Amino acid sequence: MEDETAKKPLVVRGVEVEFPFAPYDVQLLYMEKVIQALQDRHNALLESPTGTGKTLCLLCATLAWRKTVVASQQIPYSASVANNEMLMGLHKAAGSQLDVHGGFNVPVSLPRIIYSSRTHSQLTQVVRELKNTTYRPAISILGSREQMCIHPDVSKAKGAVQNALCKSLVNGQQCGYHTKVRTFKSEHSDTLKKTILDIEDLVQLGKDSKVCPFYLSRDMQADADVIFVPYNYLIDPTFRKTLKIDWRNSVIILDEAHNIESIAEGASSFDLTPQDRQNMKHELSTCLNLTEQPGYSGKRDQEEILKAIEILQNLETQINNVALTQTGNADMPAGKTYEAEKIFEMLSNCGLTRDNKSEVCQLLDDCVEILLGDVETAQRRQTALEDLSRAIRVLFKEDGSHLSRYYRMHIHEDPTSLQNQNKKKKSNSFADLPPGKTGRILSYWCFNPGLAMQELQHLEVRSILLTSGTLSPMDSFAMELKTPFPVRLENRHVISAQQVFVGVLRKGPSGQELNSTYSKSHGNDNYRLDMGNAIVNFCRVIPDGVLVFFQSYSAMKSCMDLWKVDAGGGPVLERIAKYKSIVEEPRIASQFTTCLETYKAALAAEKKPVLFAVLRGKVSEGLDFADENARAVILIGIPYPNKADLQLRLKEKWNDLLHARDSSRMAGFQWYRQQAFRAMNQAVGRCIRHQSDYGAIILADERFKDPKVHQMLSKWVRNSIQHFDTVDNSVTSLESFFTRLKEDPPKRPQLSRSAVSSSSSSS
C-alpha cells in the first residue's frame, strides 16, 4: 500500500520539494538546512551519517529551491506583488533580496549548481540518484579522456600520452569525432537539455552518433543548470579556468567533503622530483630540435627556449648546493626546511621573478603547443612543462609578504632517483647526476587549506555547501578552511540500535592481544595469525559480503602473504575460502574496476565474497555497499598516518603554532588523531546505507576499549559498542544478531506515486 504521507506536497521553508519517499525526520531537517543556506546566501557545513540519504536530500532541496527562483523571476516585483501574500512568499522562498524601496532585487542570471565530489565514480552515483527524482534539469558531467574517449587509437593510450594525442589531433582538426560536436549539440539541443546522462550514457551516445563524449560534455556546460565536476576542477585554479561558468550567484556543493582540507592544501602545493626536472629539460630540448626542422612555424625561437633551459639548469644547481641535514633515520632521507621566502630567493638567482613569471608561463605554454604540433613527439611526451607552469602559478598567485605564514619549502634526497639512474644509464636520463649521487626533491607545501576556499569565495558565489558523514568537530573544521559557515548541522542516523552490531575484539582465538601499532604488530606472526583466525570465524557466521580494512597496503600484504602459508591447521586464506570467495583491493588504480566487478560477480553467483581493502583507499570512501553487498565491516587497527612523512610532521608543527596563538585551534596531535578517525568512520559507513539496512562493525584492536577512543567514533557507532574478550563470545553474539534480523528484517520504505511515475516515464 502506498505511503499516504508521500502523496502530500512537501513544503520546506516555503519551497515545495518533490521527494520520492515519505522523508524521515533527519531528511527533513537536512533539507531545511540546505534551503536555509540558499535562501540566506550563507555557506553551510552539513554532516549526516552515511546511509541517511543526504545525496538525494541535497539534490531535491537544491533543485526545488532553484525551481522556486525560476518562478520568482517570471513575476517581477510590483505593487500587485507586494499586496499578494502568495507571490511575496514566492520571492521570500527564492531568497530574493529586498532593495532600498522594499522591493526585491532579482538576480539577472539564474543560479547554477556546481556539484563536486572527489572521484568520477562518486559523481556517477550522484547522477544516478538524480535519475530517481522527478527533477530534470539540464546537466553536464565532466569526465576524463580515459573514461570518455572513443577514438579507436587515442582510447587505447593512457594518462599524459592520451591527453597529448587527443590535443594534437584536435589542434590539427584530424579527429572526426571532435569536429562533429558543435553540429551534433546544435541539432539535438532540446534532447540533451532534457535527458539526464551520466558518463556511461554519454559514452554510449558518442559511440552511437560518432561524436566525442569528452568535448560534448564540455560544450553542454553552456546550457547546464547543474554541472558535475571532480574536486580538482574547482579547487585547482588551472582547471577552474577551463570551466565555462559565470560564477556569480552560483551554488557550489562539495560532497564527501571530509577530505577537502588535504585536497585544498594539495592544490596550492607541488613537488618537483629529479625525474620531473629532467623531463622538463628533455621537453625543452625537443622543442629546440623542432625549431630546426623544415617548415617550422612555432611561436618561439631558439633563443627564447634556451632561456627556459637556462632557468632550469640554474635551479638544479641551486637545489644541489643546499647543505642537507642528516636525520639519522633510515626511513627519513636527509633534508632541509625553509620559510617560504627562500624559494623566491633561489628562483630570483635562476632568473625567474614575480615580474617575469607571466612571460615565462606563456613561453612554457607556447612550447607545449610546439610539442603537440608534432604527432610523433606528442605520442611520447609527458606533461612536464604543464606541471612546471602550474608550479610557477602556484608560487606567484599570492602576495609574497604573507607566504611564510602558510608555506614551507623543503629539499630532501630522493632515494628512488638512484634506482632510476641505474635503470636508465643507456637513455642518459640522469646526465646531470654524477654516478652514485642521489637526486633531490624540491617541495613547496601549503598548510593553509583556507587559501583555496577563499579563492572560491572571491568568485562571488552565492553559497558553498560542504557535506559528508564525518565533518565534526565543526568549529575546528571551519577554522582550518578560514571560511564562515553560519548554517551547520550534525544529523543523527536513520537506523535503530537494533540494526547495527558493534563489537570490540581485544584478543584473538589463541589469546593473542590484538594491537596493530608498529611496535606490537611489526614482524609479529602470532598477531597476524590470530587476526586471520578471527576473520575465519567471523566469515563463517556473517551472511553475504564482508569488507575487511587494513591500515595500509603494506600491512595488508604482510598479512595476506602469511595467510597463504600453513602455520598449523591449514593456510588462513584457504579456510576463509571455505565460506567466502576472496577479493583483494589492488594498489594500481587502473585495476580497481576489475576488482569491483569480481566482487559483484561473486555476489551474483551467491559466493558471498570477502573484500580485503585499505583505509583511505577507494573501497573505504564514497562507494555504496548496501544490503547483501556488505553485511559487515571488519577494521584491523586504527589508521594513524605515517609519522615518517615529513609533510605530515610539518603540518603538526604548523597546527601547534596556531594552537599556541589561539587555544581554540586544534593542536598538532589532535589534528593527527582526527585524520585517523575520519578515515575510519568513513569506512565504517560502507555497510549501513538506508533505513532498512543492517550490518555488523567489528573493531579488531584492543585500543578500542578506551572511552577516549570511543569519543572519536561516529555517534551512531559509539552508542552500540559491546566488548568481547574472546572470539567465541563475539561470534555467538554476532550469529544471534544475524539470525534475528533474517527472521524479522527491517521494512523498506515505499516510493511515492510521483517517483514511480517518473521512473516509468524515464525508462
MIKEBA-363961 format. One line per 5 residues: number of its first residue (from 1); for each residue x, y, z of C-alpha. Coordinates in steps of 0.5 Angstrom, whole numbers. Example, Ala and Ser with C-alpha at 12.3 -4.5 7.8 and 13.67 -1.06 7.14 Angstrom:
! residues 2
1	25/-9/16  27/-2/14;
This chain:
! residues 763
1	0/0/0  3/7/-2  5/11/4  0/17/5  4/22/7;
6	9/21/1  3/24/-3  2/31/0  6/36/-2  13/37/2;
11	14/45/4  20/46/7  22/54/9  16/56/3  19/51/-2;
16	15/46/-5  20/40/-5  19/34/-9  22/28/-6  21/20/-8;
21	20/18/-1  16/20/5  22/23/9  25/21/15  25/27/20;
26	33/27/19  32/28/12  27/34/13  32/37/18  38/36/13;
31	33/39/7  31/45/12  39/47/13  40/47/5  35/51/3;
36	36/56/9  43/57/7  41/58/0  36/63/2  40/67/6;
41	46/67/2  50/63/7  55/58/7  54/51/11  57/45/14;
46	52/39/14  54/33/17  49/27/16  52/19/17  53/15/11;
51	46/12/9  42/18/11  40/19/4  44/26/4  45/26/-3;
56	38/25/-5  36/31/0  42/35/-3  39/34/-10  32/35/-8;
61	32/41/-4  37/45/-8  33/44/-15  27/45/-11  30/52/-9;
66	32/53/-16  26/52/-19  23/57/-14  28/62/-16  26/61/-23;
71	19/62/-22  20/68/-18  24/71/-24  18/71/-28  14/75/-23;
76	18/82/-22  17/86/-16  11/91/-17  5/94/-12  1/88/-14;
81	6/83/-12  7/87/-5  0/86/-4  -1/79/-6  2/74/0;
86	3/68/-4  7/72/-9  11/75/-3  12/68/0  15/66/-7;
91	20/71/-7  22/70/0  22/63/-1  27/64/-7  32/68/-3;
96	31/75/-7  34/81/-3  30/87/-1  32/93/-4  32/100/-1;
101	25/101/-3  22/95/0  22/91/-7  26/85/-9  33/85/-13;
106	32/79/-17  39/77/-20  40/77/-28  42/70/-28  39/64/-25;
111	44/61/-20  48/55/-23  49/49/-19  56/46/-19  56/39/-15;
116	63/37/-14  66/30/-11  73/27/-10  72/22/-16  68/21/-22;
121	65/14/-19  62/18/-14  59/23/-19  56/18/-23  53/15/-17;
126	50/22/-15  47/23/-23  44/16/-22  41/19/-15  38/25/-20;
131	35/20/-24  31/17/-19  28/24/-17  22/28/-21  27/34/-23;
136	30/34/-30  35/40/-30  40/41/-36  46/38/-34  54/37/-36;
141	58/32/-32  66/33/-34  70/26/-34  77/25/-36  79/23/-43;
146	81/16/-40  73/15/-39  70/18/-45  75/18/-51  72/13/-56;
151	77/15/-62  80/8/-64  87/10/-63  87/15/-57  83/11/-53;
156	88/6/-52  93/10/-49  93/12/-42  95/19/-38  99/24/-41;
161	100/21/-47  93/20/-48  92/27/-47  98/29/-51  95/25/-57;
166	88/28/-56  90/35/-56  95/34/-62  89/31/-67  84/36/-64;
171	89/42/-66  90/39/-73  83/38/-74  84/31/-75  79/28/-70;
176	73/27/-74  69/25/-67  71/32/-64  69/36/-71  62/34/-70;
181	61/36/-63  58/43/-65  54/41/-70  51/35/-66  50/39/-60;
186	46/45/-64  42/39/-68  40/36/-61  40/41/-56  33/40/-53;
191	34/33/-52  41/34/-49  38/39/-44  32/35/-42  36/28/-41;
196	40/26/-35  46/23/-38  52/20/-34  59/18/-36  57/12/-39;
201	51/15/-42  55/20/-46  60/15/-48  54/10/-51  51/16/-54;
206	58/18/-57  59/11/-60  52/11/-63  53/18/-66  60/18/-68;
211	61/24/-63  66/26/-58  63/25/-51  69/28/-48  68/35/-51;
216	61/34/-52  60/34/-44  64/41/-44  60/44/-49  54/42/-45;
221	56/47/-40  54/53/-43  46/51/-42  47/47/-36  43/48/-30;
226	48/43/-26  55/42/-27  58/36/-24  66/36/-23  71/33/-19;
231	74/37/-14  81/39/-18  76/43/-23  74/47/-17  80/48/-12;
236	86/48/-17  86/55/-21  89/52/-27  83/47/-28  78/52/-26;
241	79/57/-32  77/51/-36  70/51/-34  66/56/-38  62/59/-32;
246	59/65/-29  61/64/-22  57/70/-19  51/67/-16  53/60/-17;
251	52/55/-11  58/50/-10  57/44/-7  63/40/-4  60/33/-3;
256	64/28/1  68/34/4  72/31/10  78/31/5  77/38/3;
261	83/40/8  88/36/5  86/37/-2  86/44/-2  93/44/1;
266	95/40/-5  92/45/-10  97/50/-7  103/46/-6  108/42/-11;
271	114/37/-11  119/37/-17  123/31/-17  129/30/-20  126/26/-26;
276	121/32/-26  126/37/-28  130/32/-32  123/31/-36  122/39/-37;
281	129/40/-40  128/34/-44  122/37/-47  125/44/-48  131/41/-51;
286	126/37/-56  123/44/-57  130/47/-59  131/41/-64  124/42/-67;
291	125/49/-69  131/47/-73  126/42/-77  124/45/-85  117/48/-85;
296	118/50/-77  112/55/-76  112/56/-68  111/62/-64  118/61/-60;
301	125/62/-63  132/58/-60  134/64/-56  128/64/-52  127/57/-51;
306	135/57/-49  133/62/-43  128/57/-41  133/51/-41  138/56/-37;
311	133/57/-32  132/50/-30  140/49/-30  141/54/-25  135/52/-21;
316	138/45/-21  145/48/-19  141/52/-13  138/45/-11  144/41/-11;
321	148/47/-7  144/47/-1  147/43/5  142/38/8  141/36/15;
326	142/28/16  136/25/20  140/19/23  133/15/21  133/10/15;
331	126/12/13  127/19/13  132/22/8  137/28/9  133/34/8;
336	133/42/10  127/46/11  126/53/10  121/59/11  117/61/4;
341	122/67/2  128/62/1  125/59/-5  124/66/-8  131/68/-7;
346	133/62/-10  129/63/-16  131/70/-17  138/67/-17  136/63/-23;
351	132/69/-27  125/68/-25  122/73/-21  115/76/-20  116/81/-25;
356	117/76/-31  113/70/-28  107/71/-33  112/72/-39  116/65/-37;
361	109/61/-36  107/64/-43  113/61/-46  112/54/-43  105/54/-46;
366	108/56/-53  113/50/-52  107/46/-50  104/48/-57  110/47/-61;
371	111/39/-58  103/38/-59  104/40/-66  109/34/-68  105/28/-68;
376	111/23/-66  113/28/-60  106/28/-58  106/21/-57  112/20/-53;
381	112/26/-48  110/27/-41  106/33/-38  113/36/-35  112/43/-38;
386	105/44/-36  107/42/-29  112/47/-29  108/52/-31  103/50/-26;
391	108/50/-20  110/58/-22  103/60/-22  102/57/-15  108/60/-13;
396	106/67/-15  99/67/-14  99/70/-7  102/77/-4  109/75/-2;
401	109/79/4  105/73/8  107/67/5  112/65/10  106/64/15;
406	102/59/10  108/55/7  115/52/8  120/50/3  123/43/4;
411	129/40/0  131/33/1  134/27/-2  130/22/-7  133/15/-6;
416	129/13/-12  133/17/-16  139/13/-15  135/7/-17  132/10/-23;
421	139/13/-25  142/5/-25  136/3/-29  137/9/-35  144/9/-36;
426	143/8/-43  138/13/-44  142/18/-41  136/21/-37  140/23/-31;
431	146/26/-34  146/32/-29  147/27/-23  154/24/-22  155/17/-22;
436	152/14/-15  150/21/-13  142/22/-10  138/27/-13  134/32/-9;
441	126/33/-9  124/41/-8  118/41/-5  113/47/-3  108/46/1;
446	102/50/4  99/49/11  93/53/10  87/50/6  83/57/7;
451	87/60/1  84/55/-4  77/56/0  78/64/0  79/64/-8;
456	72/61/-9  69/66/-4  72/71/-9  68/69/-15  62/72/-11;
461	59/65/-11  52/65/-7  53/59/-2  58/54/-1  55/48/2;
466	60/42/5  57/36/7  60/29/9  58/24/14  64/26/18;
471	66/33/19  66/34/26  69/38/30  66/43/26  69/49/30;
476	76/47/28  74/45/21  71/52/20  78/55/23  82/50/18;
481	78/53/12  78/60/14  71/61/12  65/63/15  59/57/16;
486	53/60/19  49/54/18  51/48/21  48/41/22  50/35/26;
491	45/30/24  43/23/27  43/16/24  36/14/21  37/7/23;
496	35/4/30  40/1/35  38/-6/34  40/-6/26  47/-5/28;
501	52/-10/32  59/-6/34  64/-11/37  71/-9/40  75/-15/40;
506	81/-15/44  84/-22/43  85/-27/38  83/-34/39  89/-36/42;
511	89/-30/47  94/-26/43  93/-19/44  90/-15/38  94/-9/37;
516	96/-6/31  101/-1/33  108/-2/30  112/-4/36  107/-9/37;
521	105/-12/30  111/-11/26  114/-18/25  110/-21/30  107/-27/26;
526	103/-29/32  99/-23/32  98/-24/24  96/-31/25  91/-30/31;
531	88/-24/27  87/-28/21  84/-34/25  79/-29/28  77/-27/21;
536	76/-34/19  71/-35/25  67/-28/23  67/-31/16  63/-37/18;
541	57/-33/21  57/-27/17  52/-28/11  53/-25/4  59/-20/3;
546	64/-17/8  69/-12/8  76/-12/12  80/-6/12  87/-5/14;
551	91/1/16  96/1/10  98/-3/3  104/-6/7  100/-8/13;
556	95/-12/8  101/-15/4  104/-18/10  98/-21/13  96/-24/6;
561	103/-27/5  103/-30/12  96/-33/11  98/-36/5  103/-41/9;
566	100/-47/13  102/-45/20  98/-50/23  91/-52/21  92/-50/14;
571	93/-43/11  88/-38/13  86/-36/6  84/-43/5  80/-43/11;
576	77/-37/9  75/-39/2  71/-45/5  66/-39/7  68/-33/2;
581	71/-32/-4  77/-28/-3  78/-21/-7  84/-16/-6  84/-8/-7;
586	89/-7/-12  95/-2/-11  94/0/-18  88/5/-19  87/2/-26;
591	86/-5/-24  80/-2/-19  75/-3/-23  76/-10/-25  77/-11/-17;
596	70/-9/-16  67/-13/-22  70/-19/-19  67/-18/-12  60/-16/-15;
601	60/-22/-20  62/-27/-13  55/-24/-10  51/-25/-16  54/-32/-16;
606	52/-33/-9  59/-34/-7  59/-29/-1  65/-25/-2  70/-22/3;
611	74/-16/0  81/-14/3  82/-7/3  86/-1/5  83/5/10;
616	84/12/5  83/7/-1  78/7/-6  74/2/-3  73/6/4;
621	70/12/1  64/14/-3  62/7/-5  56/4/-3  56/-3/-1;
626	48/-3/1  45/-10/4  48/-16/2  54/-12/-1  57/-12/6;
631	53/-14/12  60/-13/16  66/-8/16  72/-11/20  77/-6/22;
636	84/-8/23  87/-3/28  87/5/28  90/8/21  94/14/24;
641	98/17/19  106/15/18  110/19/23  116/18/18  112/23/13;
646	116/30/14  110/34/11  105/31/16  110/33/21  111/40/19;
651	103/40/19  103/38/26  108/43/28  104/49/24  98/47/28;
656	102/47/34  104/54/32  97/56/31  94/53/38  100/57/42;
661	97/63/39  89/61/40  88/55/44  81/54/41  85/52/35;
666	87/44/34  94/42/37  98/38/32  97/32/36  89/33/36;
671	90/34/28  94/28/27  89/24/31  83/27/28  86/25/21;
676	86/17/23  79/17/26  76/21/20  79/16/15  76/10/20;
681	69/13/21  68/13/13  70/6/12  65/4/18  59/7/14;
686	60/3/8  55/-2/10  49/2/13  46/5/7  39/6/9;
691	34/6/14  32/-2/13  39/-4/12  43/-7/18  50/-10/19;
696	56/-11/24  62/-7/25  68/-11/29  73/-6/31  79/-11/32;
701	84/-8/36  85/-7/44  86/0/44  78/1/42  77/-1/50;
706	79/6/51  73/11/53  77/17/50  78/13/43  70/12/43;
711	69/19/43  73/20/36  68/15/33  61/17/30  56/18/35;
716	51/12/32  57/7/33  59/9/40  52/8/43  52/1/41;
721	59/-2/43  60/-8/46  66/-11/49  69/-18/48  75/-21/51;
726	74/-28/47  73/-29/39  68/-35/41  63/-30/45  64/-25/40;
731	62/-30/34  56/-32/39  53/-25/39  54/-24/32  51/-30/30;
736	45/-29/34  45/-22/31  44/-24/24  39/-30/26  34/-25/29;
741	35/-20/23  34/-25/18  27/-27/22  25/-20/22  28/-16/17;
746	27/-8/18  22/-6/13  23/-2/7  20/5/5  16/5/-1;
751	16/10/-7  12/16/-7  7/16/-13  11/22/-17  17/18/-16;
756	14/11/-19  11/15/-25  18/19/-26  22/12/-26  17/9/-31;
761	17/15/-36  24/15/-36  26/8/-37;
